[in-house]
Amino acid sequence: MRSFVTEYFDNKPLDGLRRVITPDWSDKNTRYHLSLLGVPERAKRILEIGCGLGRLLIPLYDRGAQHAVGVDASLSMILEGQRLIGERNIDLVHCDGSGLIPLDRDGYFDFAFAIITFQHIPDTETVKRYLSEAHRLLRPGGQLSFQVLSHDAKPGRELWTYHDLIALREHLVNLGFSGKWQEGNIWAIYQGVKNRIAASPRKKTQKKKPAKKRGSTGRPKTG
C-alpha cells in the first residue's frame, strides 16, 4: 500500500498534488462534490477519509463546523494541506493506508465522508476497514456518506477500482448502518445513519421435544 501511495500521491509539488486530486480545482467543482454528499447542516464535528489537501474540509469548516479532521495515506498531501488550512480548527492526520484510522475519538463525529477516494484503493477489504472505522468514530445517529464507482467501467485501469456494491451493502448493514444508495452512470453514492441501538442477532428457536407419556403415578408406563 505504501508503494502505491508513494508512486501516485507523494513527492510532488503543490500543483502536482492538486492535479492528482482533480484536474478541475475550482470552487464550482468543490461545491459539486459537496452537493453529492448531502452534508447535514448541523454537523459540527466532521471526519473525511482521504482528505488530500483538505480541499473539502476548508469550506465545510468555514460554513460553521467546530472541528474537522481529515486522514490521508499521503504524507505529502498532509504536509501541504497543513499549510493551506491556516488557523482553522482542522487536523490533518497521516494514516498508513491499511484502512485503520489512528484516532482515539470513538463516537465523536457527527458526519464522516469520503469522495473520489475509495476508487483509488486497490482492494475492497481495505475499504471495508475504513467503513468499520467510520462506524467506530461516529456518534449514534451520526451520518456517513461516500462515493464509489457504480460499475466496473474501465477494467484494469490504474487508480480506477470497482468495489462490489453487494459486498459493501452487506458490510454496512452488519456494522449497524441504515441508509440508501443512489446509482448513476459512473458514481454510486451512499448516505446512511449509524443506528442508535445495534440490531441484536435473531435467535434460532428450537422445537420442544414431546413429553413422554406417564401413568397416573407420574412414572413412565411399563409393559
N, C-alpha and C positions, 0 to 999 in steps of 0.2 A: 504493500500500500504506500509506503513512504516513497519508493522509487517512482511510482505512478504519479503521486502528488508533486514530487520534486521536478519531474520532467516537464509537466504542463503548467504548474501553478506556482513555482518557486523561482527565485534567482532571476527576476525580470524587473525592469524599471517600472515606475508607476503607470505610465501609458501602456506598457505591455500587459500589465496585470488587468487594467481596465478592459483591454481588447479581449482578454481571455474570458472575463466575466460576461460581457456583452458588447457586440460591435456598436450598439446604439446607446451611448452613455448620455442620455438626455433626461430632463425632468419628465417629459411626456412618457418615455419608456418606463421610468421608475413608477409613475402613477399607474400605468397599465399593469405592471407586475403586482403592485399593492392591491389593485382592484380585483385581481383574481383570487386573492387570499380571503376576502371577507373579514378584514381585521375588525374585531369588536371595539366599539367606541370607548368602552370603559376599561379597556386593558391598560393597566398601569405598569405591570412588570412583564416584560416581553423577552422571549428567547428565540434566536434564529440559529438554525443548524445550517452550516455552510454560508457564513456571513460575508466571506470575502473581505472587502474593504469597509464594510458597514454601510454600503450604498442605500439599503432599505431601512436600516435601523436609525439612521440620522433623521430622516423625515418623520418616522414614527415617534421618535423621542420629541422632536420639535412640535408634534401635534398634541402632546400632553402626557406622554408616558413619564413615569417617575424614574424608572430604571430599566435599562435594556442590556442584554448580554448576547453576544454572538460567539459562536465557536467555529473554528475552521482548522483543517489539517495543513494548510499552507502557512508557514511561519512568515513568509514574505508578505502575504496578504495581511496578516495580523499586525505586523510592524508598520506597514504603510497606513493601514486603517487607523491605528492609534494616533497617527499624526493628523488624520483628517477629522476625527471626532472632536478635537479641541477640548473644551472644559465640560462637555456634556457628561452626564452620569451614565455612560455607556462603557461596558467592559468587553473587550475582545480577548478571547481565550484560545490558546493553541491546544488542539487535541491531536491524537496520534492517528486518526483515520480508521480506527478499528470499529467504530460505532459506539464506543463508550465516551461519555462526556464528563470531564474532570470537574464537576461542580457538586458541592455538598449543600444543595438547596432543595431538598425534597419538598414537594408541594408548595413551591414558592411562586411559580409563574402563573399569570392569568392567560397567556397566549403564547403558543410555540408554533413556529412555521419553518418551512424550507421550500425554496423555489429555485428553479434551474440549478439544482444541486444533486438530487438523487440519480439523475440520468448519467452523471459523471462518475458514479460509484460502480465498479465492475461486477459486484455480486450482491444478490438480494439479501443474504443473511446479514450483511453489514447494515443495509437499510433497515432491516427489522430491528437490529440492536439500537439504532438511532431512535426508532419509534418507541421502543421499550424505555429508553432513557427519557424521551419526551413525556411519557406517561408518569414516570417517577418524579419528574421535576414540576409537572403541572399540579396545581391545586385541584381538589374535587370541584367539578363544574367548569374547570379551565378548558380552553378551546385549542384545538390542533388543526392546522391547515398545511397541506403540502401538495406539490405538483410532481407528477411523474409522466412518462410517455404513455399514451393511451394504447399503443400497439408497437410492434417491432418494425418501425418504418424503414430503418436503414440497417439491416443486419450486418454485423461485422464492423461497423464504423466505430472508430475510437471515440471515447467521450460521449457515446450515444447509446446507453444501455437500457434495454427494456426490462422492467421487473414485472413479473406475473401479477396481475391485479387480483386474481382469486386468492393467491397466497398472501398478499398484503391485506386483503379484506379479512381473511380468517385470523391473521395475526392481530389486527386491530380489535376485532370482537373479543378474542381471547384475553387481550390486555384489559379490556373494560371500556372501550370507546363506543359511543353511539354516534353515527354520522351518515353522510351521504356522499356519493361520487357524482361529479359532472364530467362526462367523457366527450371530448371533441375530436377533431381530425388528427391532432398531434398530442395535445395535453390531456391528462386526466387530473382533475383537482379533487382532493378530499378535504371536507370540512366536518369536524366532529367535536364531541364534547367528552371529557373524562367523566365517567359516571360517578356520582357521589357515593353510591354503595355498590360494590362489586357484586355481580350476579353470582350466587352460590351454585356450584355444580349440582345437577339433578342426581338424586339418589335412586339407585335401582331398587325397585320393590321386589321383595322375594315372596313367592307364593307360599302360603302356610300349608304345612303338611296336614292331611286329615287326621283327626284324633282317633286313637284306637278305641274300638267299642269295648265297654266294660260292663260287667254284670251289675246287679243291684248292690253288691257289696263294695263296688268300686274297684274290684280286682279283675284282671283280664279273664275272660271265659276260658275254661279248659274243656277238652273234648271228653 
